[in-house]
């Protein structure tokens, strides 16, 4: 997942990634991509804004993000 953060976010650009079958609530974003690895698809949102919530477990396998943000447990604000 770190590779995708770097690929789509460059130098600490805002990116958030969720495994596609993980429950989550998304905010706004500039663009969306999908990647596949190890039997799972991942939704990649570039330029996320606002409030995003991981509604599943908060393990690295299900989601990751980078960029200017604030996190409180399973909630992230960009």
C-alpha positions as CSV (number, residue, x, y, z in Angstrom):
1,X,0.0,0.0,0.0
2,X,2.9,2.3,0.6
3,X,3.8,2.1,-3.0
4,X,0.4,3.3,-4.1
5,X,0.5,6.2,-1.6
6,X,3.8,7.2,-3.3
7,X,2.5,6.5,-6.8
8,X,-0.7,8.5,-6.4
9,X,0.3,11.0,-3.8
10,X,3.9,12.0,-4.8
11,X,5.6,14.1,-2.1
12,X,3.0,13.8,0.7
13,X,0.1,14.6,-1.5
14,X,-3.3,13.7,0.0
15,X,-4.3,10.1,-0.7
16,X,-6.6,7.7,1.1
17,X,-6.9,4.0,0.2
18,X,-9.5,1.5,1.3
19,X,-9.8,-2.2,0.6
20,X,-13.0,-2.3,-1.6
21,X,-14.9,-4.7,0.7
22,X,-14.1,-2.8,3.9
23,X,-17.0,-0.7,5.1
24,X,-16.2,3.1,5.0
25,X,-17.8,6.5,4.6
26,X,-16.0,8.7,2.1
27,X,-15.8,12.5,1.9
28,X,-15.1,14.4,-1.3
29,X,-12.1,13.8,-3.6
30,X,-10.6,14.8,-6.9
31,X,-10.1,11.4,-8.6
32,X,-10.6,7.7,-8.0
33,X,-8.5,4.7,-9.1
34,X,-8.6,1.0,-8.4
35,X,-5.7,-1.4,-7.9
36,X,-5.6,-5.2,-7.5
37,X,-3.2,-7.3,-5.4
38,X,-3.3,-10.5,-3.5
39,X,-6.9,-11.3,-4.3
40,X,-8.3,-7.9,-3.3
41,X,-9.3,-4.6,-5.0
42,X,-8.4,-1.3,-3.4
43,X,-10.1,2.0,-4.0
44,X,-7.7,4.9,-4.1
45,X,-8.9,8.5,-3.7
46,X,-6.6,11.3,-4.7
47,X,-7.1,14.8,-3.2
48,X,-9.5,13.7,-0.4
49,X,-11.3,16.5,1.4
50,X,-13.6,16.5,4.5
51,X,-14.5,13.7,6.8
52,X,-13.7,10.0,6.0
53,X,-14.5,7.1,8.4
54,X,-13.3,3.6,8.5
55,X,-16.2,1.5,9.7
56,X,-14.3,-1.7,9.9
57,X,-11.1,-2.5,11.8
58,X,-8.4,0.0,11.4
59,X,-5.6,-2.3,10.4
60,X,-3.2,-1.3,7.6
61,X,-4.5,-4.1,5.4
62,X,-7.9,-2.3,5.0
63,X,-6.8,1.3,4.7
64,X,-4.0,3.8,4.6
65,X,-3.6,7.5,4.0
66,X,-1.1,10.3,3.8
67,X,-1.0,14.1,3.5
68,X,-2.2,16.9,5.6
69,X,-4.9,15.4,7.9
70,X,-6.1,14.9,11.4
71,X,-7.0,11.4,12.7
72,X,-9.1,10.4,15.7
73,X,-9.3,6.6,15.9
74,X,-11.2,5.6,12.7
75,X,-12.1,9.1,11.6
76,X,-9.8,11.2,9.4
77,X,-10.3,14.8,8.3
78,X,-8.4,16.3,5.3
